[in-house]
Amino acid sequence: MTYNAECWRLPCAVLVLATIWLSGCATVGSDRSGPGACPPVVEYSSEFQVRAAEELALLPEGSAVVGMLVDYAVMREQVRIIFSSC
């Protein structure tokens, strides 16, 4: 065994122990099956969507709310794709 290999033994052991201790702090399992694993996506009626579009059109150009709604739409689509199997 070389001197360098001996130097790495202690840090590796510390990392392994830290990983074991931190995994013991996990409050939620990694198993995604079971009730509540997939968040519900709210469905909006056509009338509600038309009303929201009309209200959105009244906002000033460059409104922060418009930017937030664009981000929200992207997140909804990502959730829909990821959890389409639920």
C-alpha positions as YAML, in Angstrom:
chain: A
units: angstrom
residues:
- id: 1
  name: MET
  ca: [0.00, 0.00, 0.00]
- id: 2
  name: THR
  ca: [1.32, 3.43, -0.87]
- id: 3
  name: TYR
  ca: [1.39, 6.37, 1.49]
- id: 4
  name: ASN
  ca: [-1.30, 8.18, -0.55]
- id: 5
  name: ALA
  ca: [-3.73, 5.29, -0.25]
- id: 6
  name: GLU
  ca: [-3.37, 5.35, 3.54]
- id: 7
  name: CYS
  ca: [-4.15, 9.08, 3.60]
- id: 8
  name: TRP
  ca: [-7.48, 8.53, 1.83]
- id: 9
  name: ARG
  ca: [-8.72, 5.76, 4.13]
- id: 10
  name: LEU
  ca: [-9.87, 8.08, 6.94]
- id: 11
  name: PRO
  ca: [-11.71, 10.64, 4.73]
- id: 12
  name: CYS
  ca: [-13.52, 7.80, 2.92]
- id: 13
  name: ALA
  ca: [-14.58, 6.28, 6.23]
- id: 14
  name: VAL
  ca: [-15.83, 9.67, 7.42]
- id: 15
  name: LEU
  ca: [-17.86, 10.13, 4.23]
- id: 16
  name: VAL
  ca: [-19.43, 6.68, 4.59]
- id: 17
  name: LEU
  ca: [-20.38, 7.34, 8.21]
- id: 18
  name: ALA
  ca: [-21.76, 10.78, 7.39]
- id: 19
  name: THR
  ca: [-23.89, 9.29, 4.60]
- id: 20
  name: ILE
  ca: [-25.28, 6.64, 6.93]
- id: 21
  name: TRP
  ca: [-26.08, 9.18, 9.65]
- id: 22
  name: LEU
  ca: [-27.69, 11.65, 7.24]
- id: 23
  name: SER
  ca: [-29.82, 8.97, 5.60]
- id: 24
  name: GLY
  ca: [-31.15, 8.15, 9.05]
- id: 25
  name: CYS
  ca: [-32.55, 11.69, 9.23]
- id: 26
  name: ALA
  ca: [-34.74, 11.17, 6.16]
- id: 27
  name: THR
  ca: [-38.40, 11.60, 7.07]
- id: 28
  name: VAL
  ca: [-39.86, 10.42, 3.77]
- id: 29
  name: GLY
  ca: [-39.09, 7.25, 1.89]
- id: 30
  name: SER
  ca: [-37.92, 7.30, -1.70]
- id: 31
  name: ASP
  ca: [-40.71, 4.95, -2.82]
- id: 32
  name: ARG
  ca: [-43.11, 7.02, -4.93]
- id: 33
  name: SER
  ca: [-45.84, 4.39, -5.10]
- id: 34
  name: GLY
  ca: [-48.82, 4.60, -2.84]
- id: 35
  name: PRO
  ca: [-51.48, 7.15, -2.03]
- id: 36
  name: GLY
  ca: [-50.57, 10.77, -2.43]
- id: 37
  name: ALA
  ca: [-47.46, 10.09, -4.53]
- id: 38
  name: CYS
  ca: [-48.78, 12.13, -7.44]
- id: 39
  name: PRO
  ca: [-49.93, 15.68, -6.77]
- id: 40
  name: PRO
  ca: [-53.32, 16.57, -8.18]
- id: 41
  name: VAL
  ca: [-53.43, 18.94, -11.14]
- id: 42
  name: VAL
  ca: [-56.43, 21.26, -10.95]
- id: 43
  name: GLU
  ca: [-58.56, 21.29, -14.09]
- id: 44
  name: TYR
  ca: [-60.10, 24.63, -15.03]
- id: 45
  name: SER
  ca: [-63.34, 24.94, -16.97]
- id: 46
  name: SER
  ca: [-63.37, 26.62, -20.38]
- id: 47
  name: GLU
  ca: [-65.36, 29.52, -18.98]
- id: 48
  name: PHE
  ca: [-62.86, 30.06, -16.20]
- id: 49
  name: GLN
  ca: [-59.96, 29.97, -18.69]
- id: 50
  name: VAL
  ca: [-61.68, 32.58, -20.89]
- id: 51
  name: ARG
  ca: [-62.27, 34.82, -17.89]
- id: 52
  name: ALA
  ca: [-58.62, 34.45, -16.81]
- id: 53
  name: ALA
  ca: [-57.42, 35.30, -20.33]
- id: 54
  name: GLU
  ca: [-59.59, 38.42, -20.38]
- id: 55
  name: GLU
  ca: [-58.26, 39.53, -17.01]
- id: 56
  name: LEU
  ca: [-54.70, 38.79, -18.11]
- id: 57
  name: ALA
  ca: [-55.14, 40.99, -21.17]
- id: 58
  name: LEU
  ca: [-55.98, 43.93, -18.88]
- id: 59
  name: LEU
  ca: [-52.60, 43.77, -17.13]
- id: 60
  name: PRO
  ca: [-49.95, 46.30, -18.16]
- id: 61
  name: GLU
  ca: [-47.21, 45.29, -20.62]
- id: 62
  name: GLY
  ca: [-44.30, 43.59, -18.85]
- id: 63
  name: SER
  ca: [-46.31, 42.86, -15.72]
- id: 64
  name: ALA
  ca: [-44.59, 40.60, -13.19]
- id: 65
  name: VAL
  ca: [-47.81, 38.62, -12.86]
- id: 66
  name: VAL
  ca: [-47.66, 37.72, -16.56]
- id: 67
  name: GLY
  ca: [-44.13, 36.36, -16.13]
- id: 68
  name: MET
  ca: [-45.18, 34.35, -13.10]
- id: 69
  name: LEU
  ca: [-48.14, 32.87, -14.96]
- id: 70
  name: VAL
  ca: [-45.88, 31.81, -17.83]
- id: 71
  name: ASP
  ca: [-43.61, 30.03, -15.33]
- id: 72
  name: TYR
  ca: [-46.68, 28.43, -13.71]
- id: 73
  name: ALA
  ca: [-47.90, 27.15, -17.07]
- id: 74
  name: VAL
  ca: [-44.52, 25.55, -17.76]
- id: 75
  name: MET
  ca: [-44.48, 23.88, -14.34]
- id: 76
  name: ARG
  ca: [-48.01, 22.55, -14.82]
- id: 77
  name: GLU
  ca: [-47.01, 21.00, -18.14]
- id: 78
  name: GLN
  ca: [-43.89, 19.44, -16.60]
- id: 79
  name: VAL
  ca: [-45.93, 17.93, -13.77]
- id: 80
  name: ARG
  ca: [-48.49, 16.66, -16.25]
- id: 81
  name: ILE
  ca: [-45.76, 14.90, -18.26]
- id: 82
  name: ILE
  ca: [-43.87, 13.51, -15.27]
- id: 83
  name: PHE
  ca: [-46.92, 12.17, -13.48]
- id: 84
  name: SER
  ca: [-48.99, 11.14, -16.50]
- id: 85
  name: SER
  ca: [-48.68, 7.54, -15.35]
- id: 86
  name: CYS
  ca: [-50.43, 8.21, -12.03]
...
